[in-house]
């Protein structure tokens, strides 16, 4: 039976929808899904413990994304960088995923950060060397690098010139164009004042100065500030050939669709949860059917806004919950114990929104797992308000 007994005494009968996989990747936009990792449920995976992954299921999920024509953004914040995934596991994840991408003909980029450094005070030179080490790891693996924001750099840099100095050296070192990454404080409060200022307009000028100083080495910039107007403004000021990859999980349909002055490509965590719908929407966009594009994406937006609601950095929990309901893994365990990051009412609403968007691919399986989950977490017959 595909009926879910929701907390509070309500029931929901789940529906199904057949999504057609595309024959090819999108041609009108570049689209990456930032993929989560599947924990080994038999390992410790407690807060502070070294991450232990189920490699078979983790890599199978990447093939799921490639099968829908999406690229994989590996080892990003969706994979719990800085929230349970240590760098030893990260390095192995990048190596394995890049090898799978090469075999499958899938597009892949991978995150470069400084999380091999211990928490605490470091020097600017230590930050630069840590970035350089990870850049080498990503390039050696065969992936294109995404220069992620660094908590260590945010804590160490004195001004915009310190950021420019570190990033310019990294651009010089890379033998491939990189994707820059501007992650807002909703995703990581430790990044307050990134690019040398808490004033977004001043920080934007620093970013543009960096890009304009070496545009040939910048494939694009991913913006995750959840501010559509700012993204559009920045997009219009980028040099020719430099892409804007939207990381706005609240406003992605309008930003990807674009306007008469351009559009955003995509690098989004929500695409890991809505891959079938995203693939169908891009197929509609490719053939110029904008009404169908909007119709497909429209019900995914309330789901995405719910998954990414404050505290936004716990969005990974919702991504993994949906992966479990849809059979991509056999358990709801996360590295670092992050499965505790959301409440029972949050999960109940998530199921309703996912069903409305046609994203529960096997209603009977999803209902079975959801009912077991609520019985254990809420208590049979408990009313949750």
Helices and strands as residue ranges (DSSP letters): E 3-5, E 11-13, E 31-34, H 55-67, E 71-74, G 77-79, H 87-104, E 108-112, H 124-141, E 144-147, H 151-156, H 160-173, E 178-183, G 189-191, G 194-196, H 200-213, G 215-217, E 218-224, H 228-237, E 243-246, H 252-257, E 265-268, G 270-272, H 275-286, H 290-307, G 312-314, H 315-325, G 335-341, H 344-356, H 363-377
